[in-house]
Amino acid sequence: MTLIRQDDFIDSVADALQFISYYHPLDFIQAVHEAYEREESQAAKDSMAQILLNSRMCAEGQRPICQDTGIVTVFLKVGMDVQWDADMTVNEMVNEGVRRAYTHPDNVLRASILADPAGARRNTKDNTPAVIHTEIVAGNTVDVQVAAKGGGSENKSKMVMLNPSDSIVDWVVNTVPTMGAGWCPPGMLGLGIGGTAEKAAVLAKESLMDPIDIHELRQRGPQNRVEELRLEIMDKVNALGIGSQGLGGLTTVLDVKIKDYPTHAASLPVCMIPNCAATRHTHFELDGSGPALQKAPQLDQWPEITWDAGPTARKVNLDTVTREEMADWQPGDTLLLSGKMLTGRDAAHKRMIDMMAKGEELPVSLRDRFIYYVGPVDPVRDEVMGPAGPTTSTRMDKFTHTMLDQTGLMGMIGKAERGPVAIEAIKEFKASYLMAVGGAAYLVAKAIKQAEVVAFPELGMEAIYEFDVEDMPVTVAVDVNGTSVHQTGPAFWQKKIAEAAKVQEVEVK
């Protein structure tokens, strides 16, 4: 029998969650760097450079890779010969570890978990409870896999009950474009195949705990149908030309992971869950000898990347910018923003829309201002603001027409594409939409020189702030004419990749 002490288990969970908040898995960094080296799309290459720079900065500063510090998912394999020296249940111990990690004073992590999800949606303040999957297995240890999954990528999960004769590859290739770029590619796709609906979903999530090894698989060749599927899906998804951050390019996915399970003769359940550019997971094992603490990697294992916006970047003063000036911006242009901007995301938008419907005056004027869709991490030590990367903009699409029509808002900044409703509103009101890189939250935070809550302080991280920024890098994603780089970029690169494949096929023949 192995005796596992309560404090050892709690300390190990807390340590793992702090560790993954600022250290990417090294296999992920190496895969992004390899994709960066061979990328031909300058916009995609620039976004990957920012992701790599942000990763190194977070490793050095021990601050979160992304402002969305995730919902905690834990996979436990508890040996049958384990005994517990504990007065808490296993789930209570896991959640105590989460609580300690997310409230650590030197690296406070954003509390994103809301209780009563269909009702009041009250923040639990400490990111508990975790989602816990426990399996009782042979042995005398406790095997633990811990992940912190961002909402942007989690929201793009897809589930289908296929007919047994249907093509899994076709379903994936047809479905990935519908996910947009809100899952922050480049990342991984996790697929669960078989079992039942809920089993497929758990398999998909668990598959994302495995290291990136697609290149090794390609070199040795597939040995079973699952490995064949991994290669076929990866090649066909990358041929879509979606690219990093959806800007168009050669690499959309870094790996495809698959776990399967026997299923009913009439069924073929498939679940697909993407992992984003803020991939965060680790593994440890408790054997009764004490806590299992993470070992810090060497910083020289991160690639040396330099990036600047280049001579073509336009410097924009948000305090004086005019609509005439904005009309000259072209999709794909890089801008460096300085001056004051407001922030606001789901809850703040809903509150403002409700106030306007009642004829109430808003607490802050949005006329000729830019609003940044962000829910930042609280600052620590001498920080002005903690990591403050963009959130998925499509969640604000349904508010966009009213906001532009009734407030005089000039433009918006967020992550990934806008949907048709928002693009039509942008075109109608000659506004613009700018995109910041998802997965570069600490890099963005360094551009924030002052921050003040100006409305709805009770909303916590969803309050409206006023940020004073200096040279914050963004891309023009939708111009005043409604042209979206998230439509033009992938279309161009999909065609280019297809043409290159045809040339290669002819050369082989």
C-alpha positions as CSV (number, residue, x, y, z in Angstrom):
1,M,0.0,0.0,0.0
2,T,1.1,3.6,-0.8
3,L,0.1,6.4,1.6
4,I,-0.7,9.7,-0.2
5,R,-0.8,12.7,2.1
6,Q,-3.4,15.4,1.6
7,D,-0.9,18.2,1.7
8,D,1.4,16.5,-0.9
9,F,-1.5,16.1,-3.3
10,I,-2.8,19.7,-2.9
11,D,0.7,21.2,-3.1
12,S,1.4,19.2,-6.3
13,V,-1.8,20.4,-8.0
14,A,-1.2,24.0,-7.0
15,D,2.4,23.9,-8.2
16,A,1.4,22.3,-11.5
17,L,-1.2,25.0,-12.2
18,Q,1.2,27.8,-11.5
19,F,3.8,26.2,-13.6
20,I,1.6,25.8,-16.7
21,S,0.3,29.3,-16.4
22,Y,3.7,30.7,-17.5
23,Y,5.6,27.7,-19.1
24,H,4.4,26.3,-22.5
25,P,5.2,22.7,-23.0
26,L,8.6,22.6,-24.8
27,D,7.3,20.4,-27.6
28,F,4.7,23.0,-28.4
29,I,7.3,25.8,-28.5
30,Q,9.5,23.7,-30.8
31,A,6.5,23.0,-33.1
32,V,5.5,26.7,-33.3
33,H,9.1,27.6,-34.1
34,E,9.3,25.0,-36.8
35,A,6.1,26.4,-38.3
36,Y,7.4,29.9,-38.0
37,E,10.6,29.0,-39.8
38,R,8.8,27.6,-42.9
39,E,5.8,30.0,-43.0
40,E,5.5,32.1,-46.2
41,S,2.6,34.3,-45.1
42,Q,4.1,37.4,-43.5
43,A,1.0,38.1,-41.5
44,A,1.0,34.6,-40.1
45,K,4.7,34.7,-39.5
46,D,4.4,37.9,-37.5
47,S,1.7,36.5,-35.3
48,M,3.7,33.4,-34.6
49,A,6.7,35.6,-33.7
50,Q,4.5,37.5,-31.2
51,I,3.4,34.1,-29.7
52,L,7.0,32.9,-29.3
53,L,8.1,36.2,-27.9
54,N,5.2,36.3,-25.4
55,S,6.0,32.7,-24.4
56,R,9.6,33.6,-23.5
57,M,8.6,36.7,-21.7
58,C,6.1,34.7,-19.6
59,A,8.7,32.1,-18.8
60,E,11.1,34.8,-17.7
61,G,8.6,36.9,-15.8
62,Q,6.5,34.0,-14.5
63,R,3.3,35.6,-15.5
64,P,0.4,34.1,-17.5
65,I,0.8,33.2,-21.2
66,C,-2.8,34.3,-21.8
67,Q,-5.2,36.5,-19.8
68,D,-7.7,33.6,-20.0
69,T,-6.1,31.3,-17.4
70,G,-8.5,28.6,-18.2
71,I,-10.9,26.2,-16.7
72,V,-9.0,23.5,-14.9
73,T,-9.3,19.9,-16.2
74,V,-7.8,17.0,-14.3
75,F,-7.4,13.4,-15.3
76,L,-6.7,11.2,-12.3
77,K,-5.6,7.5,-12.4
78,V,-5.7,6.3,-8.8
79,G,-4.0,3.0,-8.1
80,M,-6.1,0.4,-6.3
81,D,-3.3,0.0,-3.7
82,V,-3.3,3.6,-2.7
83,Q,-4.4,4.8,0.7
84,W,-5.1,8.4,1.6
85,D,-3.9,10.3,4.7
86,A,-6.6,12.9,4.2
87,D,-9.7,14.4,5.7
88,M,-10.8,15.8,2.3
89,T,-12.3,13.9,-0.6
90,V,-10.1,13.6,-3.7
91,N,-12.2,16.2,-5.5
92,E,-11.9,18.6,-2.5
93,M,-8.2,18.2,-2.6
94,V,-8.0,19.0,-6.3
95,N,-10.1,22.1,-5.8
96,E,-8.0,23.3,-2.9
97,G,-5.0,23.0,-5.1
98,V,-6.8,25.1,-7.8
99,R,-7.8,27.6,-5.2
100,R,-4.3,28.1,-3.9
101,A,-2.8,28.3,-7.4
102,Y,-5.3,30.9,-8.7
103,T,-4.9,33.2,-5.7
104,H,-1.1,33.0,-5.4
105,P,0.0,36.5,-4.5
106,D,3.1,36.5,-6.7
107,N,1.2,35.3,-9.8
108,V,-2.5,35.9,-9.4
109,L,-4.5,34.0,-12.1
110,R,-7.8,35.2,-13.6
111,A,-10.8,33.7,-12.0
112,S,-13.1,32.8,-14.9
113,I,-15.4,30.2,-13.5
114,L,-19.1,31.1,-13.0
115,A,-21.5,29.2,-10.8
116,D,-25.2,29.0,-11.8
117,P,-24.3,29.0,-15.5
118,A,-27.9,29.2,-16.7
119,G,-28.9,31.8,-14.1
120,A,-27.0,34.4,-12.2
121,R,-23.6,33.3,-13.5
122,R,-21.8,34.4,-10.3
123,N,-18.0,34.3,-10.4
124,T,-16.6,31.8,-7.8
125,K,-13.6,34.1,-7.3
126,D,-11.0,31.3,-7.2
127,N,-11.6,29.4,-10.4
128,T,-13.1,26.4,-8.6
129,P,-14.5,23.9,-9.3
130,A,-12.2,22.0,-11.7
131,V,-13.6,19.4,-14.1
132,I,-12.2,16.1,-12.8
133,H,-12.1,12.7,-14.5
134,T,-11.1,9.8,-12.1
135,E,-10.2,6.3,-13.1
136,I,-9.3,3.5,-10.6
137,V,-6.5,1.4,-12.0
138,A,-4.0,-1.2,-11.0
139,G,-1.0,0.0,-9.1
140,N,0.1,2.0,-6.1
141,T,0.5,5.5,-7.4
142,V,-1.6,8.5,-8.4
143,D,-1.1,9.6,-11.9
144,V,-2.2,13.2,-12.6
145,Q,-2.6,15.1,-15.8
146,V,-3.5,18.8,-15.4
147,A,-4.6,21.3,-18.0
148,A,-5.9,24.8,-18.0
149,K,-8.2,25.2,-21.0
150,G,-9.1,28.6,-22.4
151,G,-12.7,29.4,-23.2
152,G,-12.0,30.6,-26.7
153,S,-10.8,27.3,-27.9
154,E,-13.2,25.3,-25.7
155,N,-16.1,27.1,-27.3
156,K,-15.1,25.8,-30.7
157,S,-15.5,22.1,-29.7
158,K,-17.7,20.1,-32.1
159,M,-19.6,16.9,-31.6
160,V,-21.4,14.7,-34.2
161,M,-23.0,11.3,-34.4
162,L,-21.9,10.0,-37.8
163,N,-23.3,7.0,-39.6
164,P,-20.8,4.1,-39.5
165,S,-20.2,4.5,-43.3
166,D,-19.5,8.3,-43.1
167,S,-16.0,9.8,-43.5
168,I,-14.4,11.2,-40.4
169,V,-11.9,13.1,-42.5
170,D,-14.6,14.8,-44.5
171,W,-16.5,15.8,-41.4
172,V,-13.3,17.3,-39.8
173,V,-12.3,19.2,-43.0
174,N,-15.8,20.6,-43.5
175,T,-16.1,21.5,-39.8
176,V,-12.8,23.3,-39.1
177,P,-13.6,26.3,-41.3
178,T,-16.9,26.8,-39.4
179,M,-14.8,27.2,-36.2
180,G,-13.3,30.5,-37.4
181,A,-10.0,31.6,-35.7
182,G,-11.4,32.2,-32.2
183,W,-9.6,29.0,-31.1
184,C,-6.3,30.9,-31.7
185,P,-4.4,28.7,-34.2
186,P,-1.8,27.4,-34.6
187,G,-2.7,24.7,-32.1
188,M,-3.7,21.0,-32.0
189,L,-6.9,19.2,-32.8
190,G,-8.0,16.5,-30.3
191,L,-10.4,13.9,-31.6
192,G,-12.3,11.3,-29.7
193,I,-13.8,8.5,-31.7
194,G,-16.2,5.9,-30.5
195,G,-17.8,4.9,-27.2
196,T,-20.9,7.1,-26.6
197,A,-21.4,10.9,-27.0
198,E,-19.9,11.7,-23.6
199,K,-17.1,9.2,-24.0
200,A,-16.0,10.7,-27.3
201,A,-15.8,14.1,-25.7
202,V,-13.6,12.9,-22.8
203,L,-11.4,11.0,-25.2
204,A,-10.9,14.2,-27.3
205,K,-9.9,16.2,-24.3
206,E,-7.6,13.6,-22.9
207,S,-5.9,13.2,-26.3
208,L,-4.7,16.8,-26.0
209,M,-2.5,15.8,-23.0
210,D,-0.2,13.9,-25.3
211,P,3.0,15.5,-26.6
212,I,3.4,16.8,-30.2
213,D,4.9,13.9,-32.3
214,I,3.4,14.2,-35.7
215,H,6.8,14.7,-37.4
216,E,8.1,11.5,-35.8
217,L,5.0,9.7,-37.0
218,R,5.4,11.0,-40.5
219,Q,9.1,9.8,-40.6
220,R,8.4,6.2,-39.4
221,G,5.0,5.9,-41.2
222,P,1.6,5.0,-39.8
223,Q,1.1,1.6,-38.3
224,N,-2.7,1.6,-37.8
225,R,-5.9,3.4,-39.0
226,V,-5.8,6.0,-36.2
227,E,-2.2,7.1,-37.2
228,E,-3.3,7.2,-40.9
229,L,-6.2,9.5,-39.9
230,R,-3.9,11.8,-37.9
231,L,-1.7,12.4,-41.0
232,E,-4.5,12.7,-43.4
233,I,-6.5,15.1,-41.3
234,M,-3.4,17.3,-40.5
235,D,-2.5,17.6,-44.2
236,K,-6.0,18.4,-45.3
237,V,-6.7,20.9,-42.6
238,N,-3.5,22.7,-43.2
239,A,-4.4,22.8,-46.9
240,L,-7.4,24.9,-46.0
241,G,-5.0,27.9,-45.7
242,I,-6.5,29.2,-42.5
243,G,-3.1,29.9,-40.9
244,S,-2.0,31.4,-37.7
245,Q,-4.7,33.5,-36.1
246,G,-6.9,32.9,-39.2
247,L,-4.8,35.3,-41.3
248,G,-4.0,32.8,-44.0
249,G,-0.9,30.7,-44.2
250,L,0.7,27.3,-44.3
251,T,0.2,26.1,-40.8
252,T,-3.2,25.9,-39.0
253,V,-2.6,22.8,-36.9
254,L,0.6,21.6,-35.4
255,D,-0.6,18.1,-34.6
256,V,-3.8,16.0,-34.6
257,K,-4.3,13.7,-31.6
258,I,-6.8,10.9,-31.6
259,K,-8.1,8.5,-29.0
260,D,-10.7,5.9,-29.8
261,Y,-12.9,3.4,-27.9
262,P,-15.2,0.5,-29.0
263,T,-18.7,1.7,-30.0
264,H,-22.1,0.4,-30.8
265,A,-22.6,-1.2,-34.3
266,A,-25.1,1.6,-35.2
267,S,-22.9,4.4,-34.0
268,L,-19.9,6.5,-34.9
269,P,-19.6,9.3,-32.3
270,V,-16.9,11.8,-33.0
271,C,-15.9,14.8,-30.9
272,M,-13.3,17.4,-31.9
273,I,-11.7,19.8,-29.4
274,P,-9.0,22.3,-30.4
275,N,-6.1,23.4,-28.2
276,C,-5.1,27.0,-28.7
277,A,-1.8,28.9,-28.9
278,A,-1.9,29.1,-25.1
279,T,-1.7,25.3,-24.8
280,R,-1.2,24.5,-21.0
281,H,-0.8,21.1,-19.5
282,T,1.6,18.9,-17.5
283,H,1.8,15.5,-15.8
284,F,3.0,14.3,-12.5
285,E,2.9,11.1,-10.4
286,L,2.6,10.7,-6.6
287,D,4.2,7.7,-5.1
288,G,4.0,8.5,-1.4
289,S,7.5,10.1,-1.2
290,G,6.2,13.7,-1.0
291,P,4.9,16.3,-3.3
292,A,5.6,16.0,-7.1
293,L,6.8,19.4,-8.0
294,Q,7.5,20.6,-11.6
295,K,11.0,21.2,-12.8
296,A,11.6,24.6,-14.5
297,P,12.9,24.2,-18.1
298,Q,16.1,26.0,-19.2
299,L,15.3,29.3,-20.9
300,D,17.9,28.6,-23.6
301,Q,15.4,26.0,-25.0
302,W,13.2,28.9,-26.2
303,P,14.2,30.1,-29.7
304,E,15.8,33.5,-30.1
305,I,13.1,35.5,-31.9
306,T,13.2,39.2,-32.7
307,W,10.1,41.0,-34.0
308,D,9.1,44.5,-34.7
309,A,6.3,45.9,-36.7
310,G,8.6,47.1,-39.4
311,P,8.8,50.3,-41.5
312,T,5.4,49.8,-43.0
313,A,3.6,49.9,-39.7
314,R,1.4,53.0,-39.1
315,K,1.5,54.8,-35.8
316,V,-2.0,55.8,-34.7
317,N,-2.8,58.3,-32.0
318,L,-6.1,57.1,-30.5
319,D,-6.6,60.5,-28.9
320,T,-6.6,62.4,-32.2
321,V,-7.4,59.8,-34.9
322,T,-10.2,60.8,-37.3
323,R,-12.6,58.8,-39.4
324,E,-10.9,60.2,-42.5
325,E,-7.6,58.8,-41.3
326,M,-9.3,55.5,-40.6
327,A,-10.7,55.3,-44.1
328,D,-7.1,54.9,-45.5
329,W,-6.4,51.7,-43.5
330,Q,-6.3,48.6,-45.6
331,P,-7.0,45.0,-44.5
332,G,-3.8,43.4,-43.3
333,D,-2.1,46.7,-42.3
334,T,-0.1,46.7,-39.1
335,L,-0.9,49.6,-36.7
336,L,0.8,50.6,-33.6
337,L,-1.8,52.2,-31.3
338,S,-0.9,54.8,-28.7
339,G,-3.3,56.8,-26.5
340,K,-6.5,56.0,-24.6
341,M,-8.9,53.1,-25.4
342,L,-11.8,51.7,-23.4
343,T,-12.3,48.0,-22.7
344,G,-15.5,46.0,-22.5
345,R,-16.6,42.4,-23.3
346,D,-19.8,40.3,-22.9
347,A,-21.1,41.4,-19.5
348,A,-20.3,45.1,-20.1
349,H,-21.9,45.1,-23.6
350,K,-25.0,43.4,-22.2
351,R,-25.2,46.0,-19.4
352,M,-24.8,48.9,-21.9
353,I,-27.4,47.6,-24.3
354,D,-29.9,47.2,-21.5
355,M,-29.2,50.8,-20.3
356,M,-29.7,52.2,-23.8
357,A,-33.0,50.3,-24.2
358,K,-34.3,51.9,-21.0
359,G,-33.1,55.4,-22.2
360,E,-30.4,55.6,-19.5
361,E,-27.2,57.5,-20.0
362,L,-24.1,55.3,-20.2
363,P,-21.4,55.8,-17.5
364,V,-18.8,56.6,-20.1
365,S,-19.0,58.1,-23.6
366,L,-18.0,55.9,-26.4
367,R,-18.2,58.5,-29.1
368,D,-15.2,58.4,-31.5
369,R,-13.5,55.9,-29.2
370,F,-12.1,52.4,-29.7
371,I,-13.2,49.6,-27.4
372,Y,-10.9,46.6,-26.7
373,Y,-12.6,43.2,-26.0
374,V,-10.5,42.0,-23.0
375,G,-10.9,40.6,-19.5
376,P,-7.4,41.2,-18.1
377,V,-5.5,39.5,-15.3
378,D,-5.1,41.6,-12.1
379,P,-1.6,43.3,-11.8
380,V,1.0,42.1,-9.3
381,R,4.1,43.8,-8.0
382,D,4.9,46.9,-10.1
383,E,2.7,46.0,-13.1
384,V,0.2,48.6,-14.5
385,M,-1.9,45.7,-15.7
386,G,-1.6,41.9,-15.9
387,P,-1.7,39.9,-19.1
388,A,-4.4,41.5,-21.3
389,G,-4.8,39.7,-24.6
390,P,-8.0,39.9,-26.7
391,T,-11.1,37.8,-26.2
392,T,-13.1,36.2,-29.1
393,S,-14.8,39.1,-30.9
394,T,-17.7,37.1,-32.5
395,R,-19.4,37.0,-29.0
396,M,-19.9,40.8,-29.4
397,D,-21.3,40.6,-32.9
398,K,-25.0,40.7,-31.8
399,F,-24.3,44.0,-30.0
400,T,-22.2,45.7,-32.7
401,H,-25.0,47.4,-34.8
402,T,-26.6,49.0,-31.7
403,M,-23.2,50.1,-30.3
404,L,-22.1,51.7,-33.5
405,D,-25.5,53.3,-34.2
406,Q,-26.3,54.6,-30.7
407,T,-22.9,55.4,-29.2
408,G,-20.8,56.8,-32.0
409,L,-18.2,54.2,-31.4
410,M,-15.4,54.4,-34.0
411,G,-13.8,51.0,-33.8
412,M,-13.2,47.8,-32.0
413,I,-10.2,45.6,-31.1
414,G,-10.4,41.9,-30.4
415,K,-9.4,38.4,-31.4
416,A,-10.1,36.5,-34.6
417,E,-12.8,37.2,-37.2
418,R,-16.1,39.0,-37.2
419,G,-19.3,37.4,-38.4
420,P,-21.6,38.7,-41.2
421,V,-23.8,40.7,-38.9
422,A,-20.9,42.6,-37.4
423,I,-19.2,43.1,-40.8
424,E,-22.4,44.6,-42.2
425,A,-22.6,47.0,-39.3
426,I,-19.0,48.0,-39.6
427,K,-19.5,48.7,-43.3
428,E,-22.8,50.7,-42.7
429,F,-21.2,53.0,-40.1
430,K,-17.8,53.2,-41.7
431,A,-16.2,51.8,-38.5
432,S,-13.2,49.4,-38.3
433,Y,-12.2,46.3,-36.5
434,L,-8.6,45.7,-35.5
435,M,-7.2,42.3,-34.4
436,A,-4.6,41.7,-31.6
437,V,-2.8,38.3,-31.5
438,G,-4.5,35.7,-29.2
439,G,-1.8,34.0,-27.2
440,A,0.4,37.1,-26.8
441,A,-1.3,38.6,-23.6
442,Y,1.8,39.5,-21.7
443,L,3.3,41.2,-24.7
444,V,0.2,43.3,-25.1
445,A,0.2,44.1,-21.4
446,K,3.7,45.7,-21.7
447,A,2.1,48.3,-24.0
448,I,-0.3,49.4,-21.3
449,K,1.1,52.4,-19.4
450,Q,-1.9,53.3,-17.3
451,A,-5.2,51.5,-16.4
452,E,-8.3,52.7,-14.6
453,V,-11.7,51.2,-14.0
454,V,-14.2,53.7,-15.3
455,A,-17.5,51.7,-15.2
456,F,-19.1,48.6,-13.7
457,P,-16.4,47.7,-11.1
458,E,-18.7,45.0,-9.8
459,L,-18.1,43.0,-13.0
460,G,-14.5,42.3,-11.9
461,M,-12.4,41.4,-14.9
462,E,-15.4,42.3,-17.2
463,A,-15.5,45.9,-15.9
464,I,-14.9,48.8,-18.3
465,Y,-11.3,50.0,-18.0
466,E,-9.6,52.9,-19.7
467,F,-6.2,51.9,-20.9
468,D,-3.4,54.3,-21.9
469,V,-1.3,52.3,-24.4
470,E,1.9,52.9,-26.3
471,D,2.7,51.2,-29.6
472,M,0.2,48.3,-29.1
473,P,0.5,46.1,-32.2
474,V,-2.7,45.3,-34.1
475,T,-3.8,44.3,-37.6
476,V,-6.6,45.9,-39.6
477,A,-9.0,42.9,-39.8
478,V,-12.1,44.6,-41.2
479,D,-11.8,48.0,-42.9
480,V,-14.5,50.7,-43.3
481,N,-15.7,49.0,-46.5
482,G,-16.4,45.7,-44.8
483,T,-13.4,43.8,-46.3
484,S,-12.3,41.1,-43.9
485,V,-8.7,39.8,-43.9
486,H,-10.1,36.6,-42.3
487,Q,-11.9,36.0,-45.6
488,T,-9.3,37.2,-48.1
489,G,-6.2,35.8,-46.4
490,P,-7.3,32.1,-46.1
491,A,-8.9,32.2,-49.5
492,F,-5.6,33.4,-51.0
493,W,-3.5,30.8,-49.2
494,Q,-5.9,27.9,-49.8
495,K,-5.6,28.6,-53.6
496,K,-1.8,29.0,-53.3
497,I,-1.4,25.7,-51.4
498,A,-3.6,23.9,-53.9
499,E,-1.6,25.2,-56.9
500,A,1.7,24.2,-55.2
501,A,0.3,20.7,-54.6
502,K,-0.6,20.4,-58.3
503,V,2.9,21.4,-59.4
504,Q,4.5,18.9,-57.0
505,E,2.2,16.2,-58.3
506,V,3.2,16.9,-61.9
507,E,6.9,16.9,-60.9
508,V,6.5,13.5,-59.1
509,K,4.9,12.0,-62.2
